[in-house]
Amino acid sequence: MSILWSNAVYNLIPKREKTKRQKPLLEALLDLNARQWAEFWTGWLAWTCDSIDFYSVSLSVTNLSAQFGRNTTDITRAITLTLLLRSVGAILFGIISDRFGRKYPLAFNLLLVSCLELGAGFVQTYSQFLALRSLFGIAMGGIWGLAASTSLENLPVETRGLASGVLQEGYAAGCLIAAIINLCLVPEQPHSWRALFWCAAGISAFAAFIRLCLPESKVFLKARANAKMREELLGLRTSSWGRTKIFLRETRKMLKRHWILCIYAVVFMSGFNFLSHGSQDLFPTYIQTSKGFSAHNATLLTIIGFCGAIVGGAFAGSISQYIGRRLSLILFVLLGALFIPLWILPTSFAGLAAGAFCVQFGLQGSWGAMAIHLAEMSPPAFRATFPGVVYQVGNMVSSASAQIEATGGNNLKTTISVPINSANPTGQKIVPNYGKVQGILIGCVAAFTIIVTIVGPENHGYEFEKHRAAFEEGGADDNAMMSEEIRDDVEVQKADTDNASQEKATEEMVENVC
């Protein structure tokens, strides 16, 4: 309790850790080399593709309902299944990445996502669609942890706040691209919603090709070279399987040491994922059903909302470098919650556009500091596995958000005006009140996330890229850094090993004499 109280009262604005050669943001950005830029944008592209693939269902709920003869609740079950299974992919691909590197696991992950998205565009039955989206959830779950580690670990500390904001809002950019495809391409050809899925698959395949063309993460290569150097100086030879066994042993050590942090991070991410999916997944359906707008206008409003998210994310990430990660998260969640009435009450396009922009500027903008906050919070040797798993387990907890809203809307009704005709002689139509349901859900979850964030930990400015890899002995230790004086460090360990061997030999000799 004392730690929680200290986090909430004394450490909300953390002391910034200064590096030996800390530079102003602009100077640090100008000093980035081509490889650093390439690694960052590769991670951003991977996360953007992930978003395009996922949001394709949200944009197609109405068309999918007509295709399969199902209601909104049934179609949103596909979203729920995808979110439920993402944690499986996060565990699998995160472990592979922390053990074997960033390049090939991420490229394979993107190719798998592409194949499953392509297959979903050819399904003929509702059962086939659910099956493909469930498998897609496993593949999708690995992307975020790998993309974040690839992008952020190769950048200097001074740039990571802004980079985190731009990276995380790759999700909003992906939703924006999906909305533009849905707006411009889907109505113009006979394949309807299927064209959106096929385009998304092609973009993911392109991202996989780009990742294969670029080298392995420089930080990971340095960690692997560091491990080999230590082994050589100690006179050891460790096989690939031997390193895997070390990795598994260090993983168990990390879980034993940081199980409370794991639980906290899951609770923390559950709240933020409820905010994200609660304000996004059913938004196009809300605009069409509860407000009576066309699919075209619903897509335009979606685009406006995601523009707000992109601006808010970049801004939140940037200021988190100065005021801290948690305070940035809290302020932006509070800002988004304040605009909930503007999300619900307007009936005009302009009013709803303002509400969408402002709410997403706050709620989705708060995610701008999330990637770097989780990376700094994580046990440093597991910065692909830990953030990815807690993020996706949080997604699993929040997986029913769309169905909760759909069910709530079916029980909470409102009346809208429609053209008078034989079917509606009164000019009034009773429809689900998705807006009010979303407002209630967002408000409650916003209060919860603010409290959880206030009492949580923060390692602002932590240089996790200097930590040893998880496949090296002692990698799970929080202070297992790759020292500049590595040779001296290793010589000490070698001397300790030699002394232990001599003591053991002496004991054996004494026993033999006796």
C-alpha positions in Angstrom: 0.0 0.0 0.0 2.9 2.4 0.8 4.2 1.9 -2.8 0.8 2.7 -4.3 0.5 5.8 -2.1 3.9 6.9 -3.1 3.2 6.4 -6.8 0.0 8.4 -6.5 1.2 11.3 -4.3 4.9 11.7 -4.8 5.9 10.2 -8.1 3.1 11.2 -10.5 5.5 13.6 -12.1 8.7 11.5 -12.2 12.3 12.8 -12.1 13.6 12.6 -15.6 16.6 10.3 -16.0 19.3 12.1 -17.9 21.7 10.3 -20.2 25.3 11.2 -20.5 24.8 13.0 -23.8 21.1 14.1 -23.7 20.1 16.3 -26.6 17.2 18.5 -27.4 14.4 16.7 -29.3 15.0 18.3 -32.7 18.7 17.7 -32.5 18.2 14.1 -31.6 15.8 13.6 -34.5 18.2 15.1 -36.9 21.0 12.8 -35.7 19.0 9.6 -36.4 20.6 7.6 -39.1 18.8 5.8 -42.0 18.7 2.5 -40.2 17.0 3.9 -37.2 14.4 5.6 -39.3 13.9 2.4 -41.3 13.4 0.3 -38.2 11.0 2.8 -36.7 8.8 3.0 -39.8 8.9 -0.7 -40.3 7.3 -1.2 -36.8 4.8 1.6 -37.6 3.8 0.0 -40.9 3.3 -3.4 -39.2 1.1 -1.9 -36.6 -0.8 0.0 -39.2 -1.4 -3.2 -41.2 -2.7 -4.9 -38.1 -5.2 -2.1 -37.6 -6.4 -2.2 -41.2 -7.0 -5.9 -41.0 -8.8 -5.7 -37.7 -11.0 -2.7 -38.4 -12.3 -4.2 -41.7 -14.9 -6.0 -39.7 -16.1 -2.9 -37.8 -16.6 -1.1 -41.1 -18.4 -4.0 -42.7 -20.9 -4.9 -39.9 -23.9 -3.8 -41.9 -22.8 -5.6 -45.1 -21.8 -8.7 -43.2 -25.2 -8.8 -41.6 -26.8 -8.7 -45.0 -24.4 -11.3 -46.4 -24.9 -13.9 -43.7 -28.4 -13.1 -42.6 -27.3 -12.3 -39.0 -27.9 -9.4 -36.6 -25.4 -7.0 -35.3 -24.8 -9.0 -32.1 -23.9 -12.1 -34.1 -21.5 -10.2 -36.4 -19.7 -8.5 -33.5 -19.0 -12.0 -32.1 -16.3 -12.2 -34.7 -14.7 -9.1 -33.1 -15.0 -10.8 -29.7 -13.3 -14.0 -30.9 -10.5 -12.1 -32.5 -9.8 -10.2 -29.3 -10.1 -13.3 -27.2 -7.4 -15.1 -29.1 -4.9 -12.3 -29.6 -3.2 -13.1 -26.3 -2.2 -16.5 -27.7 -0.4 -14.9 -30.6 1.3 -12.4 -28.3 2.8 -15.2 -26.1 4.0 -17.3 -29.1 5.5 -14.5 -31.2 6.7 -12.5 -28.2 8.7 -15.5 -26.9 10.1 -16.2 -30.4 11.1 -12.6 -30.9 12.9 -12.2 -27.5 14.7 -15.5 -28.1 15.6 -15.3 -31.9 15.2 -11.7 -33.0 12.8 -9.1 -34.4 13.2 -9.6 -38.2 11.9 -13.0 -39.2 9.3 -13.4 -36.5 7.6 -10.1 -37.5 7.9 -10.9 -41.2 6.3 -14.3 -40.7 3.6 -12.8 -38.5 2.7 -10.3 -41.2 2.5 -13.0 -43.9 0.3 -15.1 -41.7 -2.0 -12.2 -41.1 -2.1 -11.5 -44.8 -3.1 -15.1 -45.6 -5.9 -15.2 -43.1 -7.3 -11.8 -44.1 -7.3 -12.9 -47.7 -9.1 -16.1 -46.8 -11.7 -14.2 -44.9 -12.6 -12.4 -48.1 -13.6 -15.7 -49.7 -15.7 -17.2 -47.0 -19.3 -18.2 -47.9 -20.9 -19.0 -44.5 -21.1 -17.3 -41.1 -19.3 -20.3 -39.5 -16.4 -20.1 -41.9 -16.1 -16.4 -41.2 -15.9 -16.9 -37.4 -13.3 -19.7 -37.9 -11.1 -17.5 -40.0 -11.4 -14.5 -37.7 -10.5 -16.6 -34.7 -7.3 -17.8 -36.4 -6.7 -14.2 -37.4 -6.8 -13.2 -33.8 -3.9 -15.5 -32.9 -1.8 -14.1 -35.8 -2.8 -10.5 -35.0 -1.8 -10.9 -31.4 1.9 -11.0 -32.1 2.2 -7.8 -34.1 2.0 -5.1 -31.5 4.8 -6.4 -29.2 7.2 -7.0 -32.1 6.4 -3.7 -33.8 6.9 -1.7 -30.6 10.2 -3.3 -29.7 11.5 -3.0 -33.3 10.6 0.7 -33.4 11.5 2.0 -30.0 14.6 0.0 -28.8 16.8 1.4 -31.6 15.9 5.1 -30.9 17.6 7.4 -28.3 15.7 8.1 -25.1 15.1 11.7 -26.1 12.9 10.8 -29.1 10.9 7.9 -27.6 8.0 10.0 -26.3 7.2 11.4 -29.7 8.1 8.1 -31.4 5.7 6.3 -29.1 2.8 8.6 -30.0 3.5 8.3 -33.8 3.9 4.5 -33.5 0.8 3.9 -31.5 -1.4 6.1 -33.7 -0.4 3.8 -36.6 -3.5 2.0 -35.3 -5.6 5.1 -36.0 -3.8 5.6 -39.4 -4.7 2.0 -40.3 -8.3 2.5 -39.3 -8.2 5.7 -41.4 -6.8 3.9 -44.5 -9.4 1.1 -44.0 -12.2 3.8 -43.9 -10.9 5.4 -47.1 -10.8 2.1 -48.9 -14.3 1.4 -47.6 -15.5 4.8 -48.8 -13.9 4.9 -52.2 -13.5 1.3 -53.4 -16.1 -0.9 -51.8 -19.2 0.9 -53.3 -17.6 1.0 -56.7 -17.2 -2.7 -57.4 -19.4 -5.8 -57.2 -17.4 -7.7 -54.5 -18.7 -5.3 -51.7 -17.0 -5.9 -48.3 -14.7 -8.6 -49.7 -12.7 -6.0 -51.6 -11.7 -4.3 -48.3 -10.4 -7.6 -46.9 -8.4 -8.3 -50.0 -6.8 -4.9 -50.0 -5.9 -5.3 -46.4 -4.3 -8.6 -47.1 -2.2 -7.1 -49.9 -0.9 -4.3 -47.7 0.1 -6.7 -45.0 2.0 -8.8 -47.5 3.8 -5.7 -48.7 4.8 -4.9 -45.1 6.2 -8.4 -44.7 8.3 -7.9 -47.8 9.7 -4.6 -46.5 10.6 -6.2 -43.2 12.5 -9.0 -44.9 14.5 -6.4 -47.0 15.8 -4.7 -43.8 18.4 -6.0 -41.4 17.9 -7.4 -37.9 17.4 -4.9 -35.1 20.8 -3.4 -34.2 20.1 -3.6 -30.4 19.2 -7.3 -30.6 22.4 -8.0 -32.6 24.4 -6.1 -30.0 22.8 -8.2 -27.2 23.5 -11.4 -29.0 27.2 -10.4 -29.6 27.4 -9.4 -26.0 26.3 -12.9 -24.9 28.8 -14.6 -27.2 31.6 -12.4 -26.0 30.9 -13.2 -22.4 30.8 -16.9 -23.2 34.1 -16.7 -25.0 35.8 -14.9 -22.1 34.4 -17.4 -19.6 35.6 -20.2 -21.8 32.0 -21.5 -22.4 30.3 -22.8 -25.5 26.5 -22.7 -25.5 24.5 -24.3 -28.2 21.3 -22.8 -29.6 19.2 -25.3 -27.6 21.3 -24.4 -24.5 20.4 -20.7 -25.0 16.8 -21.7 -25.3 16.9 -23.5 -22.0 18.5 -20.5 -20.5 15.8 -18.3 -21.9 13.0 -20.5 -20.5 14.8 -20.6 -17.1 15.1 -16.8 -17.1 11.5 -16.5 -18.1 10.4 -18.5 -15.1 12.6 -16.3 -12.9 11.1 -13.1 -14.3 7.5 -14.4 -13.7 8.3 -15.3 -10.1 9.9 -11.9 -9.5 7.4 -9.7 -11.3 4.0 -11.5 -11.0 2.5 -8.5 -9.2 3.6 -6.2 -12.0 2.1 -8.7 -14.5 -1.3 -8.6 -12.8 -1.2 -4.8 -12.5 -0.3 -4.4 -16.2 -3.2 -6.7 -17.3 -5.7 -4.7 -15.2 -4.2 -1.4 -16.5 -4.4 -2.5 -20.1 -7.9 -3.9 -19.7 -9.2 -0.5 -18.8 -7.5 1.2 -21.8 -8.6 -1.5 -24.2 -12.2 -1.0 -23.0 -11.9 2.7 -23.8 -10.4 2.0 -27.2 -12.8 -0.7 -28.4 -15.8 0.9 -26.6 -15.4 4.1 -28.6 -14.4 2.5 -32.0 -15.7 -0.9 -32.8 -19.4 -0.1 -33.0 -19.1 3.6 -33.9 -20.1 3.2 -37.7 -23.1 1.1 -36.6 -24.0 3.8 -34.0 -24.0 6.5 -36.6 -26.0 4.6 -39.1 -28.5 3.0 -36.8 -29.0 5.4 -33.9 -28.5 8.7 -35.8 -29.9 7.6 -39.2 -26.9 8.6 -41.4 -25.8 6.8 -44.5 -22.9 4.5 -44.6 -21.0 7.1 -46.6 -21.4 9.7 -43.8 -20.7 7.2 -41.1 -17.4 6.5 -42.8 -16.6 10.2 -43.1 -17.3 10.6 -39.4 -15.0 7.7 -38.7 -12.2 9.3 -40.7 -12.7 12.6 -38.8 -12.5 10.7 -35.4 -9.3 9.0 -36.4 -7.7 12.2 -37.5 -8.3 13.4 -33.9 -6.7 10.3 -32.6 -3.6 10.7 -34.7 -3.1 14.3 -33.7 -3.8 13.5 -30.0 -1.5 10.5 -30.0 1.5 12.5 -31.3 0.8 15.3 -28.9 0.4 13.0 -25.9 3.5 11.1 -26.7 5.5 14.3 -27.0 4.5 15.9 -23.8 4.9 12.6 -21.9 8.7 13.1 -22.4 8.4 16.1 -20.2 5.5 15.6 -17.7 5.8 11.8 -17.4 3.9 8.9 -19.0 1.2 8.4 -16.4 0.3 12.1 -16.1 0.0 12.3 -19.8 -2.3 9.3 -19.9 -4.5 10.7 -17.1 -4.9 14.1 -18.7 -5.9 12.8 -22.1 -8.4 10.2 -20.7 -10.0 13.0 -18.7 -10.1 15.3 -21.7 -11.8 12.6 -23.8 -14.3 11.9 -21.1 -15.3 15.5 -20.8 -16.5 15.5 -24.4 -18.8 12.5 -24.0 -22.0 14.7 -24.2 -20.7 16.0 -27.6 -20.5 12.4 -28.7 -24.1 11.5 -27.7 -26.3 14.6 -28.0 -25.8 16.2 -31.5 -28.0 15.2 -34.4 -26.2 17.1 -37.1 -23.2 15.9 -39.1 -21.1 18.9 -37.9 -21.9 18.3 -34.2 -21.2 14.5 -34.4 -17.9 15.3 -36.3 -16.8 17.6 -33.5 -17.7 15.0 -30.9 -15.9 12.3 -32.7 -12.7 14.4 -33.2 -12.6 15.6 -29.6 -13.4 12.3 -27.9 -10.9 10.4 -30.0 -8.3 13.2 -29.5 -8.5 12.5 -25.8 -9.2 8.7 -25.5 -7.1 7.5 -28.4 -4.6 10.3 -27.9 -3.9 8.9 -24.4 -2.5 5.8 -26.2 0.3 8.0 -27.6 2.4 7.4 -24.4 1.3 3.8 -24.1 4.0 2.0 -26.1 6.9 3.7 -24.4 5.2 3.4 -21.0 4.8 -0.3 -21.3 8.4 -0.7 -22.7 9.8 1.1 -19.8 7.6 -0.7 -17.3 8.5 -4.1 -18.7 11.2 -6.4 -17.4 13.8 -5.1 -19.9 14.9 -8.5 -21.3 11.3 -9.3 -22.2 10.3 -6.1 -23.9 8.7 -7.9 -26.9 6.9 -10.5 -24.8 5.7 -8.6 -21.8 4.1 -5.5 -23.4 2.5 -7.7 -26.2 1.1 -10.2 -23.7 -0.3 -7.7 -21.2 -1.7 -5.6 -24.0 -3.5 -8.6 -25.7 -4.7 -10.1 -22.4 -6.2 -6.7 -21.8 -7.8 -7.0 -25.2 -9.1 -10.4 -24.2 -10.7 -8.9 -21.1 -12.3 -6.1 -23.1 -13.3 -8.4 -26.0 -17.0 -8.3 -25.3 -17.2 -4.5 -25.4 -18.9 -4.5 -28.8 -21.3 -7.1 -27.8 -22.0 -5.3 -24.5 -22.8 -2.2 -26.4 -24.9 -4.1 -29.0 -26.9 -5.9 -26.2 -27.3 -2.6 -24.3 -28.6 -0.9 -27.4 -31.2 -3.6 -27.9 -32.5 -2.8 -24.4 -32.1 0.9 -24.4 -34.1 2.5 -27.3 -34.4 5.9 -28.8 -36.6 7.5 -31.5 -35.3 9.1 -34.7 -37.1 10.9 -37.5 -37.4 9.1 -40.9 -39.2 9.9 -44.1 -43.0 9.3 -43.9 -44.1 6.4 -46.0 -46.4 3.4 -45.8 -44.0 1.5 -43.5 -43.5 4.6 -41.2 -46.7 6.7 -41.4 -45.7 8.6 -38.3 -42.2 9.5 -39.5 -40.7 8.1 -36.3 -38.6 5.0 -35.9 -37.5 3.2 -32.7 -33.8 2.3 -32.8 -31.1 1.1 -30.4 -29.6 3.9 -28.4 -26.0 2.9 -29.0 -24.7 6.5 -28.2 -26.0 6.5 -24.7 -24.7 3.0 -24.0 -21.3 4.0 -25.3 -21.3 7.1 -23.2 -22.1 5.2 -20.0 -19.4 2.6 -20.8 -16.7 5.1 -21.7 -17.4 7.3 -18.6 -17.3 4.4 -16.2 -14.1 2.9 -17.7 -12.4 6.3 -17.9 -12.8 6.8 -14.1 -11.5 3.3 -13.5 -8.4 3.8 -15.8 -7.5 7.1 -14.2 -7.5 5.5 -10.7 -5.4 2.5 -11.9 -2.9 4.8 -13.7 -2.4 7.0 -10.7 -1.3 4.2 -8.4 0.8 2.4 -11.0 4.6 2.4 -11.5 6.6 4.4 -14.0 10.2 4.1 -15.2 10.4 7.3 -17.1 13.5 7.5 -19.4 14.8 4.0 -18.6 17.5 2.9 -21.1 16.3 -0.7 -21.6 18.3 -1.1 -24.7 21.4 -1.5 -22.6 20.1 -4.6 -20.8 21.3 -8.1 -21.4 19.2 -10.5 -23.5 16.8 -13.0 -22.0 18.8 -15.9 -23.4 21.8 -14.9 -21.4 22.4 -16.1 -17.8 21.1 -13.5 -15.5 19.0 -11.8 -18.2 15.9 -11.7 -15.9 17.8 -9.6 -13.3 16.8 -6.0 -13.3 20.4 -4.8 -13.1 21.8 -7.1 -15.7 23.2 -4.3 -18.0 25.6 -4.6 -20.9 28.4 -2.6 -19.3 30.9 -0.6 -21.3 33.5 -2.4 -19.2 32.2 -5.8 -20.2 35.6 -7.4 -20.2 36.3 -6.5 -16.6 32.9 -7.8 -15.6 33.5 -11.1 -17.4 37.0 -11.4 -15.9 35.5 -11.1 -12.4 33.0 -13.8 -13.2 35.7 -16.0 -14.7 37.8 -15.6 -11.6 34.9 -16.5 -9.4 34.3 -19.6 -11.5 38.0 -20.6 -11.3 38.0 -20.1 -7.6 34.8 -22.2 -7.2 36.4 -25.0 -9.4 39.6 -24.9 -7.3 37.6 -25.1 -4.0 35.7 -28.1 -5.4 38.9 -29.8 -6.5 40.4 -29.3 -3.1 37.4 -30.7 -1.3 37.5 -33.8 -3.6 41.2 -34.3 -2.9 40.7 -34.1 0.9 37.9 -36.6 0.7 40.1 -39.0 -1.4 42.9 -38.7 1.2 40.5 -39.4 4.0 
